[in-house]
């Protein structure tokens, strides 16, 4: 089978490797689509994602959809359309028993955080544990289902806020996760405003339900105007904007990943407005709700702007890095 391997910074190649055989409790999938995430871009362009440095060739990809190829248990018939929860949870810890996504010792598809690395989905075939597989409802096409993982990230973040129906919600940053956050908050009944510094992302945010958009390169965000802010840009200056924009007693959820170093942030509004500020890391089981929402709302598929073959990986990564041109970029295998 063909697998895409990131071998070092800016070096990716398609290699022929053996088709894997599932063991007991596992399922072999025929992969159809793989989304390119920010972590995949870091592995390709930098050879590392934060502290996780490539030490061997890595198959990227944790956003995927496809069909069942072989289930030795017989529970899932060949051809069953599916998506996948990409986490293998680690060891329970006191105080976070109900948050397995935070347990130490876990792994995530397409990650150099483990040794050996946890290989990802950008291959013709993929082996996963049966409990990671999510069959799709008949009304959800396999192509749209590739968005289940990033949408689950957004739903997990939104779950930190409490009900948002009828509330003013600000989404800062309209990249792929910001777009999924717009879709999630809109579906929950919020009045959503989205920000970015580029016209392309703002246009895509409006298509996904944002009632207003703000180009923060030329326009200020109104102070104290929003009950909830989902900070999706991962840019430190946007944290200051989020804390300024949220109303007294409101909630900010940090969805975008930040550099692992000290950056200046204005915390005065955080104190004076008694803001609730949450971090949101991946998700627990919200991928099930994401599948339901994708089935119910075909318009979310508009977030996918480009498809590439894995043989065109260099171009795919370059387009995915260009947020003016692209929303979600996927490999079609």
BELKA-V818162 format. One line per field, one symbol per residue. phi: phi as a letter, one per 30 degrees, with the letter a starting at -180 (. if undefined). burial: + if it has 9 or more other C-alpha atoms within 8 Angstrom, else -. A space follows every 10 residues. Layout:
phi=???
burial=???
This chain:
phi=.cbdbdcaei bbbccdbddd cdceicbccc dcbbdccedd dddddciaci dccdcaebdd jbcaalbdca cedidcdejd dbbbddccdc cebejbecbd dcddidbbei bcdcbedddc cdbdbbcbdd dddbdcdddc dddddddddd ddeddddddd cieceicdbc ccjcdedddd deddddddjd cccccacbde eddddddcjd dbbbdddbbd dddicbdbbc dcdicedddd dddddddeid bccdcddced adbdbdcede ddchddbccb chacbddddd ddddddbedd ddddcbbbdd dcdedddddd dcdddbcccb ccc
burial=++++++++++ -+++------ -+--++++++ ++++++---+ ++++-++++- -+++--++++ ++++++++++ ++----++-+ +++++++-++ -+---+---+ +-++-+++++ +++---++++ +++++++++- -+++-+---+ -+-+++++++ ++++++++-+ +--+--++++ ++++++++++ ++++++-+++ ++++++-+++ ++-+++-+++ --++++---- ---+++++++ ++++-+-+++ ++++++++++ ++++++---- --------++ --++++-+-+ +-++-+++++ +--++----+ ++++++++++ --+--++-++ --+--+++++ +++
